[in-house]
Amino acid sequence: MGKLNSKIPDGPLAQKWTKYKASVKLVNPANKKKLEVIVVGTGLSGAGAASALGELGYSVKNFCYQDSPRRAHSVAAQGGINAAKNYQNDGDSTYRLFYDMIKGGDYRAREANVYRAAEVSNQVIDHFTALGVPFARDYGGTLDTRSFGGVQVSRTFYAKGQTGQQCLLGCYSSLNRQIKKGNVKMFPRREMLDLVVIDGKARGIITRNLITGEIERHGAHAVVLATGGYGTIYYMSTLAVNSNAFEMTEGYGSRRQKEIRVRQMIFPRRSEIIFLKEDIRHSEILFRVMSPQGLSRSAVMQAMV
Ligand SMILES: Cc1cc2nc3c(=O)[nH]c(=O)nc-3n(C[C@H](O)[C@H](O)[C@H](O)COP(=O)(O)OP(=O)(O)OC[C@H]3O[C@@H](n4cnc5c(N)ncnc54)[C@H](O)[C@@H]3O)c2cc1C
């Protein structure tokens, strides 16, 4: 099994990524166009990455298996996005959001990455607002929030029950702008089958054209896999069955499914019970609680209380 190296930079926790960003070698703007990047996936992560890379001047190829980028499963997300803006003046801060995410992740998440997520949370809301996402507003016109997940503060920004759909429409519009400008080339109805690795570096992908059945190859200087969660293993879950992350496992050098997903639920499946907690979302860990006696769902739920 391949080992995932998340390459977290050195330094004190709160400065790791900020310091890295300030000191990493920059690419000359004149050279960016010559660098090709493949992005697989057009959900919030893929469409976001592809349009941002396109806007920066790279030549981007973006793939999805649906007929349109906007059919990615991100469209289903409902609740909202947490950000430490402290609009309610209820004592929120970057550190508190970081702490809640670490605690919510059962202390298994990578701290530096979670800190970075908390740090940029405010910019995420501003960015989506600039893209035209109609977040809920209060009577005075300010962005509204609600309190989610048992935290002491109100920090969830939302667009009715359609946050994912509205955010995806924002990313999709931004992606279309880059497609029109020629910075992003879109490849819908392509299923990634394999990752091309040369000298330990991801340099391309093999895809199947879902219209013609043809097998195609695409090369690039870098590959971003933004393919969402592996839906089918969870049987009863909020994920679409056709969401898959096979290519993620290709990237990790393993065909064994290891994906993460959300929702505090117990999913009975044959004699095995898969237990997932909403709070492990950031930890990339799947708990598979094997039940040799084939415990019933209610028995397990009682044991959990
Ligand atoms: C019902 C529901 C409610 C949720 N509520 C919230 C919430 O309130 N707040 C929150 O933060 N999160 C929420 N989430 C989670 C969040 O929506 C997801 O984690 C996030 O949208 C995943 O985005 P993504 O871009 O990684 O993946 P996806 O949106 O699933 O996109 C995957 C992309 O990869 C492509 N792809 C996959 N495999 C291949 C392949 N082999 N070849 C080519 N392309 C491929 C697909 O075509 C698609 O474009 C919710 C999720 C669900 C389902």
The ligand as a Gaussian input file, in Angstrom:
#p B3LYP/6-31G(d) Opt

LIG

0 1
 C      -26.444000      15.451000       1.418000
 C      -25.103000      16.098000       1.691000
 C      -25.016000      17.172000       2.536000
 C      -23.782000      17.783000       2.792000
 N      -23.740000      18.900000       3.590000
 C      -22.562000      19.534000       3.778000
 C      -22.510000      20.744000       4.537000
 O      -23.500000      21.203000       5.041000
 N      -21.322000      21.358000       4.691000
 C      -20.171000      20.844000       4.140000
 O      -19.113000      21.438000       4.322000
 N      -20.193000      19.701000       3.419000
 C      -21.367000      19.042000       3.221000
 N      -21.401000      17.900000       2.474000
 C      -20.131000      17.372000       1.983000
 C      -19.649000      18.127000       0.753000
 O      -20.731000      18.423000      -0.081000
 C      -18.677000      17.258000      -0.019000
 O      -17.634000      16.835000       0.824000
 C      -18.062000      18.052000      -1.178000
 O      -19.061000      18.700000      -1.929000
 C      -17.274000      17.124000      -2.079000
 O      -16.796000      17.886000      -3.144000
 P      -15.784000      17.272000      -4.181000
 O      -15.482000      18.328000      -5.178000
 O      -14.632000      16.689000      -3.417000
 O      -16.534000      16.016000      -4.826000
 P      -17.834000      15.861000      -5.817000
 O      -18.720000      17.071000      -5.787000
 O      -18.440000      14.526000      -5.508000
 O      -17.186000      15.831000      -7.237000
 C      -16.490000      14.714000      -7.705000
 C      -16.111000      14.995000      -9.133000
 O      -15.170000      13.997000      -9.535000
 C      -15.563000      13.461000     -10.788000
 N      -15.096000      12.079000     -10.837000
 C      -15.170000      11.122000      -9.877000
 N      -14.614000       9.986000     -10.311000
 C      -14.167000      10.234000     -11.567000
 C      -13.503000       9.450000     -12.561000
 N      -13.180000       8.189000     -12.360000
 N      -13.202000      10.032000     -13.754000
 C      -13.517000      11.319000     -14.003000
 N      -14.143000      12.110000     -13.099000
 C      -14.466000      11.569000     -11.912000
 C      -17.072000      13.574000     -10.836000
 O      -17.482000      13.596000     -12.198000
 C      -17.274000      14.913000     -10.132000
 O      -17.146000      15.958000     -11.073000
 C      -22.619000      17.272000       2.207000
 C      -22.704000      16.188000       1.328000
 C      -23.936000      15.607000       1.062000
 C      -23.999000      14.472000       0.098000

